[in-house]
Amino acid sequence: MSPRTIVEPHHTRGDLYLSCDVVIVGSGAGGATVAATLAEAGHDVLVLEEGGHYATEAYTANIPEMLGKIMRDGGGTVAFGRSPVPYLEAKCVGGTTVVNGGMCWRTPEKILDEWSERGLVDLGAKALDRHFTEVEETINARHQDPGSHGGVNDRFYEGATALGWKLSRNRRNQVHCVGSNDCVTGCPSGAKQSTLQSWLPRFWAAGGRLHTHTRVEKIVTRRGRAVGVSGTLLDPYKKRRFTVRARAVVIACGAVQTPLLLQRNKLGRECGHVGKHFTIHPNVKVAALFDEPVNSLRGTHQAFQCTEFIDEGILLAPGAIPLGFMTAMFPIFGSRLAEKLRRDHRHIATGGVLVDDFAEGYIKTLPFGIPLVRYDVTDVDQGKFVRAAARLAELYFAAGAREVYTAFHHHAVIESPDAIKKLYADPPRVEDTEYFTAHLMGTCRMSADPHDGVVDPDGQMWDVPGLYLADASIMPGTIGVNPQVTIMALARLVAERLDARLGRGAGAHSVSMARPAA
Amino acid sequence: MKDFVFPGRLRRTARALVAAMVPRWDDFDKDLTDEVLDEVEALVREMPLFNQIGLSLMLTGLEFAGGPLTLDGLRPLSSLEHARVVERIERLADHPVPQVRMLPMLLGTLISFSAYSREDVEQFLGLPRRAWRRDRKALRDRLVQLDAGRPAPAPPTPLGGAPEVTPETYLLFEDERAHHRPDAGQEAG
């Protein structure tokens, strides 16, 4: 009988002692990409995932049930600051790729040039091109099937076209996205090519093993080198432990959990950058009411983006969401909300603005291991939000909207195109704005200089040989577009370098991983 | 805490809050309060201890400080009649201090997520989301089957859906597609 590719707690008994060439913590965009790449190169790879494995049939229409099942902290993750910013972070096999909107953009060349100028020459557009291509083919970064957009996207398209603003047609990692409009709680049709549908099948086909419900707590080091991990097996019936010995350890838990794990293990303290330089691409929501039905039930989450103001760091986008999430657009509740939605829900198009942020937050571990995620939106970025929301309102009015709703407390409703001026005349404060984000980046950044970041250009920690990071935390800076393709391309790069150090195939244990003395 | 429930008085506060925030329509004869409260409690159960304590403190704040903050008397929230609870929460949600406003809005989000993703509420609003999900899954399965016999174009080319669906019929339920006439256009509501 072949060994199990997905091992759940009930498949095993007692404490677990495992060994492999490479242990990877996390199965999202970074972890799954490294796992597939290394397993296909012949290495014995083990992935540890804190959450459970849920196939397409397990994603239900019940929002609280799904938040509890696949989101970290039941979806209650928040960055504290001048105004709290709720953020999206999944905890399941496939990680945040299971719950994201599926947008696929290469890192803008301008950003890659900046990174190259900082000494990270392997992050240039030309050097990363083959990784981007491999990623796009693996995850099927395609345009939507004709006819699958739906009213929310169509109104956005009409507004941008009427104003002559530049539009990009989104590539999304999907195979026949049939417009279920339920991306955020797991694709109900199996169309979204999360790592669960793309990199992980490749990993499993190459003989990789994945253990679910494994919470890594300790990174085991010997003479300063990472040699494994240990932690708790989240068996609901009995607390159990696991220990994994490996020739290399890859941490890919995302831009929040990765620095927390390093801080709890007191690793990377010398460089002083672990948990710093946290950027989040904050969004604010904007919605519009139309006379004609929009029918947001039918259609895809986001088929276009308006890139007219990209040089200002502003992106406008539609964003179809299920009714349950649409309720968060309105600062009312009870009977008032009920009447509003009964009357208007078919006529409301939802969208939002994304800002390429200048601010940097941080991740810190407080006493008793309590995580603190801190991010303060700056007044400069707030100025961009005001301009961005005003422009999206303009776009919606150009598409025929009757009124526009914003996330600004004192300007919750804009009744006419003329009323947009009020946003500029009395600009909303940060404290009076509701934000949201799903793009968390840059808390263990890659650098060419050991004093300037946490990992070297190979993704290996400057001060912990054998410990690699491969997720959004290693991004050297904010990128201004949806990050999953960038994360995967960087993960491919890290995997390739790690493969070179390990030597091809199982048993090639004589290859030295010792780093030259600085 | 995996066995988390709002204890004693906090549960009464939470119930008063949920009762004020669940949807109510004259011709919808179901009171969703208890079922939504159970769902919210189940969701809070998935949160770490730190968040559970935070939520309990928020509820305590709403219970005892909500009155003074809105100049609405000293009576705790859970001892007010329904209409007064609604009024007090609306005042809190429009409070000049952002941190105060945040309390009912955050809890309201949890309650609305739960209430508005219920099948009975969606049906009442004429929003057959569960049926739509089933229809979409079946359609996609057929499209993927069709693809098995033909080479897939390289990304980013879209895959299309012919002959199973055309752009005009892509977002129609199966029975609507069966009755679709080429000149009928997309059903809009």
Boltz contact constraints between the chains, C-beta under 6 A:
constraints:
  - contact:
      token1: [A, 61]
      token2: [B, 129]
      max_distance: 6.0
  - contact:
      token1: [A, 61]
      token2: [B, 130]
      max_distance: 6.0
  - contact:
      token1: [A, 61]
      token2: [B, 133]
      max_distance: 6.0
  - contact:
      token1: [A, 62]
      token2: [B, 117]
      max_distance: 6.0
  - contact:
      token1: [A, 63]
      token2: [B, 113]
      max_distance: 6.0
  - contact:
      token1: [A, 63]
      token2: [B, 117]
      max_distance: 6.0
  - contact:
      token1: [A, 64]
      token2: [B, 39]
      max_distance: 6.0
  - contact:
      token1: [A, 64]
      token2: [B, 43]
      max_distance: 6.0
  - contact:
      token1: [A, 64]
      token2: [B, 113]
      max_distance: 6.0
  - contact:
      token1: [A, 64]
      token2: [B, 114]
      max_distance: 6.0
  - contact:
      token1: [A, 68]
      token2: [B, 43]
      max_distance: 6.0
  - contact:
      token1: [A, 68]
      token2: [B, 46]
      max_distance: 6.0
  - contact:
      token1: [A, 73]
      token2: [B, 47]
      max_distance: 6.0
  - contact:
      token1: [A, 73]
      token2: [B, 48]
      max_distance: 6.0
  - contact:
      token1: [A, 73]
      token2: [B, 51]
      max_distance: 6.0
  - contact:
      token1: [A, 74]
      token2: [B, 43]
      max_distance: 6.0
  - contact:
      token1: [A, 74]
      token2: [B, 46]
      max_distance: 6.0
  - contact:
      token1: [A, 74]
      token2: [B, 47]
      max_distance: 6.0
  - contact:
      token1: [A, 76]
      token2: [B, 47]
      max_distance: 6.0
  - contact:
      token1: [A, 76]
      token2: [B, 51]
      max_distance: 6.0
  - contact:
      token1: [A, 136]
      token2: [B, 155]
      max_distance: 6.0
  - contact:
      token1: [A, 137]
      token2: [B, 155]
      max_distance: 6.0
  - contact:
      token1: [A, 140]
      token2: [B, 155]
      max_distance: 6.0
  - contact:
      token1: [A, 141]
      token2: [B, 155]
      max_distance: 6.0
  - contact:
      token1: [A, 141]
      token2: [B, 156]
      max_distance: 6.0
  - contact:
      token1: [A, 142]
      token2: [B, 155]
      max_distance: 6.0
  - contact:
      token1: [A, 142]
      token2: [B, 156]
      max_distance: 6.0
  - contact:
      token1: [A, 142]
      token2: [B, 158]
      max_distance: 6.0
  - contact:
      token1: [A, 143]
      token2: [B, 156]
      max_distance: 6.0
  - contact:
      token1: [A, 143]
      token2: [B, 158]
      max_distance: 6.0
  - contact:
      token1: [A, 144]
      token2: [B, 158]
      max_distance: 6.0
  - contact:
      token1: [A, 145]
      token2: [B, 158]
      max_distance: 6.0
  - contact:
      token1: [A, 145]
      token2: [B, 159]
      max_distance: 6.0
  - contact:
      token1: [A, 145]
      token2: [B, 160]
      max_distance: 6.0
  - contact:
      token1: [A, 145]
      token2: [B, 161]
      max_distance: 6.0
  - contact:
      token1: [A, 146]
      token2: [B, 167]
      max_distance: 6.0
  - contact:
      token1: [A, 147]
      token2: [B, 167]
      max_distance: 6.0
  - contact:
      token1: [A, 147]
      token2: [B, 170]
      max_distance: 6.0
  - contact:
      token1: [A, 148]
      token2: [B, 170]
      max_distance: 6.0
  - contact:
      token1: [A, 150]
      token2: [B, 171]
      max_distance: 6.0
  - contact:
      token1: [A, 171]
      token2: [B, 156]
      max_distance: 6.0
  - contact:
      token1: [A, 176]
      token2: [B, 140]
      max_distance: 6.0
  - contact:
      token1: [A, 176]
      token2: [B, 143]
      max_distance: 6.0
  - contact:
      token1: [A, 176]
      token2: [B, 159]
      max_distance: 6.0
  - contact:
      token1: [A, 178]
      token2: [B, 136]
      max_distance: 6.0
  - contact:
      token1: [A, 178]
      token2: [B, 139]
      max_distance: 6.0
  - contact:
      token1: [A, 178]
      token2: [B, 140]
      max_distance: 6.0
  - contact:
      token1: [A, 179]
      token2: [B, 171]
      max_distance: 6.0
  - contact:
      token1: [A, 180]
      token2: [B, 133]
      max_distance: 6.0
  - contact:
      token1: [A, 180]
      token2: [B, 136]
      max_distance: 6.0
  - contact:
      token1: [A, 188]
      token2: [B, 133]
      max_distance: 6.0
  - contact:
      token1: [A, 189]
      token2: [B, 136]
      max_distance: 6.0
  - contact:
      token1: [A, 189]
      token2: [B, 137]
      max_distance: 6.0
  - contact:
      token1: [A, 189]
      token2: [B, 140]
      max_distance: 6.0
  - contact:
      token1: [A, 191]
      token2: [B, 140]
      max_distance: 6.0
  - contact:
      token1: [A, 293]
      token2: [B, 188]
      max_distance: 6.0
  - contact:
      token1: [A, 293]
      token2: [B, 189]
      max_distance: 6.0
  - contact:
      token1: [A, 295]
      token2: [B, 188]
      max_distance: 6.0
  - contact:
      token1: [A, 295]
      token2: [B, 189]
      max_distance: 6.0
  - contact:
      token1: [A, 297]
      token2: [B, 127]
      max_distance: 6.0
  - contact:
      token1: [A, 297]
      token2: [B, 132]
      max_distance: 6.0
  - contact:
      token1: [A, 298]
      token2: [B, 171]
      max_distance: 6.0
  - contact:
      token1: [A, 323]
      token2: [B, 116]
      max_distance: 6.0
  - contact:
      token1: [A, 323]
      token2: [B, 127]
      max_distance: 6.0
  - contact:
      token1: [A, 324]
      token2: [B, 113]
      max_distance: 6.0
  - contact:
      token1: [A, 324]
      token2: [B, 116]
      max_distance: 6.0
  - contact:
      token1: [A, 324]
      token2: [B, 117]
      max_distance: 6.0
  - contact:
      token1: [A, 327]
      token2: [B, 112]
      max_distance: 6.0
  - contact:
      token1: [A, 327]
      token2: [B, 116]
      max_distance: 6.0
  - contact:
      token1: [A, 328]
      token2: [B, 109]
      max_distance: 6.0
  - contact:
      token1: [A, 333]
      token2: [B, 21]
      max_distance: 6.0
  - contact:
      token1: [A, 333]
      token2: [B, 108]
      max_distance: 6.0
  - contact:
      token1: [A, 334]
      token2: [B, 20]
      max_distance: 6.0
  - contact:
      token1: [A, 334]
      token2: [B, 21]
      max_distance: 6.0
  - contact:
      token1: [A, 334]
      token2: [B, 86]
      max_distance: 6.0
  - contact:
      token1: [A, 335]
      token2: [B, 24]
      max_distance: 6.0
  - contact:
      token1: [A, 338]
      token2: [B, 23]
      max_distance: 6.0
  - contact:
      token1: [A, 338]
      token2: [B, 24]
      max_distance: 6.0
  - contact:
      token1: [A, 338]
      token2: [B, 25]
      max_distance: 6.0
  - contact:
      token1: [A, 346]
      token2: [B, 189]
      max_distance: 6.0
  - contact:
      token1: [A, 370]
      token2: [B, 50]
      max_distance: 6.0
  - contact:
      token1: [A, 431]
      token2: [B, 98]
      max_distance: 6.0
